[in-house]
Amino acid sequence: MPELLRVRDIDLPEWEEECRQIGRVLDGHGIALLGSQILGLPLDARLRVETVLGDPPYCVFDAWFHWMD
């Protein structure tokens, strides 16, 4: 299951070149990878996230990676 604590803000040493290549491809499509600082920002308390992974208060990560069975 996705967890905010597992988001990496730095490339793994043995994967640096692959991470750069992936970043270039995503950039070419206008897609940005968000780091844990942005993903950890709180959502507006009035928003509700359909998820079984956590409880309010929700953060940006919860909105992007919600899970419902």
Protein Blocks (a to p, Z undefined) as FASTA:
>chain_A
ZZfklpcfbdcfklmmmmmmmmmmmmmnopacddfklmmpccdfkbccddfkbccdddfk
lmmmgcdZZ
